[in-house]
Structures are given as C-alpha cells and as structure tokens.
Amino acid sequence: MTLRHTTITTAIGELTLVADGGALTGVYFPGHWHPPVAGTIGAAVDAETDPLFVAVRTELGEYLAGDRTTFDVPVRTTGDAFHEQVWAMLRELPFGVTTTYGELAERLGDRTLARRVGQAVGRNPVSILIGCHRVVGKDGALTGYAGGLERKRRLLELEGALVERTLF
C-alpha cells in the first residue's frame, strides 16, 4: 500500500492525513485553501492500523498537549524549486519562534519576493509538522492560514510564540 489517506480527530479539529509509502505528504484541515486534487490521495485506510498514521496521530496529540516540540515522522514534499526552498526554511523554524514573509524573502536574497513567499507558505502541504503557522505579517499580525486564523493563534499560543519574536 503506497498512496493512501485517513482522517483523524485532534484537539484543533479534524485533519486529513495523506501518505505515500513511508512518508507523510499531506495534512489538511476542513476547508483547506489548497486541498489535494480529488483522486490524488489514494485509498482510505484505517488510522488505527496504518503504522505511519498511528505515529502521526500520536506525535500530533503530544504536540497539541504541549508535550512535543519537534516531529520525528518522515515527511516528504514535492513542489517546484522555489516552493521547496521556502518549505526548507519553514522546517528550520524552531518551536516557539516566528518570522515574517519579508524576512524569508530576504533570506532568499530579494525582499520583493515576500508575496511569492506568502504563496509558497500558503501551499505548504504538511501543515503543523512544517510550521507555516510560525510565519506572521511584517507588523507581527496574524495573517492567512489554511486552517484559519483561530487555529493559527491556538498553535502559536501553544508554542508560547510572541509574534514580535523573530528568528531571521
């Protein structure tokens, strides 16, 4: 069994998980901005019997309970070169630290790329595990999040992330 999906219930609501082989390739909220295209998430499987989904559910539960700050499950993304660069920077953002779209663009060498960075952040297929919720507006404001701003706020509160604290 390679490409497959399941749905789990968490402290922040229902999540659809997608995996390919031994790697998690998607975490999607209901009403997600950029959901997977119908027919591209494989067969539905039982979250209780798939070892990868059991591990993801366990780690997400620990994270949402405040008992985990990093994730160990294998994650794989497949985007264009620019998206992969942005997602790699998101992977570097530690628990409890925020950055801005502009700061990420500066790291890419061109502050004018902030809007494009925002688009890449918004297309992150592995929400929460790749911490796109840690990216805020230039004034520290909570800006768009595929799971909704209330979920973004809850995740940042869980992490004790003060929006004025930045890494980059």
VOGU-3710 file (C-alpha; in Angstrom, 3 decimals, decimal comma):
1> mtlrhttitt> 0,000/0,000/0,000  1,639/3,215/-1,089  -0,572/6,274/-1,663  -3,284/6,476/0,997  -5,188/8,796/3,314  -7,113/8,839/6,549  -8,944/11,292/8,769  -8,156/11,829/12,436  -9,738/13,929/15,161  -7,412/16,228/17,110
11> aigeltlvad> -7,654/18,967/19,719  -7,833/21,506/16,865  -10,365/19,602/14,799  -10,466/17,014/12,094  -7,378/16,541/9,902  -6,960/14,584/6,690  -3,575/12,886/6,507  -2,044/11,742/3,225  0,941/9,443/2,892  2,957/7,882/0,119
21> ggaltgvyfp> 4,949/4,863/1,149  6,680/5,553/4,444  6,366/9,359/4,339  3,634/11,787/5,283  2,873/14,012/2,290  -0,151/15,979/3,432  -2,007/17,359/6,452  -5,208/19,154/5,544  -7,872/20,998/7,543  -11,548/21,041/6,573
31> ghwhppvagt> -11,923/23,906/4,096  -8,170/23,948/3,467  -7,172/26,659/0,970  -5,268/24,310/-1,321  -6,621/20,816/-0,761  -5,265/17,897/-2,723  -6,868/17,325/-6,092  -9,640/14,733/-5,937  -8,375/11,272/-6,764  -4,762/12,044/-5,821
41> igaavdaetd> -4,765/10,908/-2,193  -5,106/7,163/-2,694  -7,322/4,761/-0,852  -8,855/5,500/2,520  -7,282/3,442/5,292  -7,939/2,967/8,988  -5,849/5,378/11,072  -5,737/2,712/13,798  -3,956/0,102/11,688  -1,572/2,066/9,456
51> plfvavrtel> 1,742/2,390/11,371  2,649/5,770/9,840  -0,746/7,286/10,600  -0,619/5,867/14,146  2,755/7,614/14,614  1,493/10,890/13,116  -1,630/10,862/15,295  0,484/10,120/18,384  3,007/12,884/17,643  0,323/15,448/16,806
61> geylagdrtt> -1,505/14,549/20,015  1,690/15,020/22,035  2,401/18,331/20,301  -1,130/19,639/20,865  -0,917/18,581/24,531  2,278/20,606/24,916  4,469/17,518/25,325  6,352/17,640/21,996  8,276/20,407/20,224  9,555/18,538/17,152
71> fdvpvrttgd> 8,248/15,785/14,915  10,027/12,556/14,052  7,724/11,056/11,414  9,148/11,106/7,884  7,745/13,942/5,768  8,114/14,447/2,014  7,061/17,393/-0,129  7,018/17,720/-3,883  6,910/21,290/-5,097  8,786/23,389/-7,600
81> afheqvwaml> 12,267/24,631/-6,671  11,009/27,896/-5,155  8,356/26,200/-3,023  10,880/23,639/-1,796  13,271/26,451/-0,808  10,571/28,167/1,221  9,414/24,919/2,818  13,034/24,110/3,733  13,232/27,434/5,583  9,962/26,643/7,371
91> relpfgvttt> 11,468/23,334/8,518  14,285/25,335/10,152  11,892/27,457/12,230  12,013/26,055/15,756  9,108/25,621/18,111  8,042/28,929/19,630  9,781/31,214/17,122  8,138/33,313/14,433  9,400/35,041/11,318  7,830/37,180/8,591
101> ygelaerlgd> 7,261/36,706/4,899  9,644/39,595/4,239  12,375/38,079/6,384  12,075/34,799/4,496  12,244/36,723/1,208  15,405/38,484/2,430  16,964/35,117/3,168  16,222/34,226/-0,449  18,085/37,370/-1,475  15,203/39,607/-2,564
111> rtlarrvgqa> 12,758/41,271/-0,178  10,379/41,893/-3,081  9,682/38,138/-3,120  7,595/38,436/0,072  4,286/37,944/-1,747  5,624/34,920/-3,615  6,963/33,548/-0,324  3,474/34,003/1,114  2,001/31,988/-1,729  4,502/29,178/-1,113
121> vgrnpvsili> 3,811/29,244/2,626  0,091/29,008/1,884  0,676/25,939/-0,274  2,630/24,054/2,380  1,128/20,558/2,102  2,205/19,396/5,556  0,629/21,910/7,919  1,736/21,914/11,551  4,644/19,494/11,003  6,229/22,044/8,660
131> gchrvvgkdg> 5,489/25,119/10,774  3,875/27,557/8,362  1,802/28,855/11,307  5,061/30,456/12,544  5,088/32,986/9,688  3,402/36,281/10,516  2,879/39,656/8,855  5,582/42,326/8,945  3,961/44,084/11,877  3,541/40,809/13,759
141> altgyaggle> -0,098/40,468/12,734  -1,563/37,041/12,269  -2,131/36,687/8,560  -3,719/33,951/6,494  -3,532/30,302/7,476  -5,039/27,385/5,582  -6,582/26,117/8,824  -7,985/29,520/9,722  -6,632/32,294/11,908  -8,128/30,867/15,105
151> rkrrlleleg> -6,157/27,640/14,627  -3,015/29,658/13,828  -3,499/31,643/17,039  -4,013/28,436/19,053  -0,851/26,867/17,628  1,222/29,968/18,346  -0,228/30,223/21,867  0,570/26,555/22,432  4,166/27,276/21,434  4,328/30,419/23,564
161> alvertlf> 5,313/32,271/20,404  5,157/36,002/20,832  4,664/37,439/17,375  7,316/40,077/17,976  9,955/37,361/18,485  11,644/36,545/15,195  14,435/34,235/14,147  15,530/35,527/10,751
//
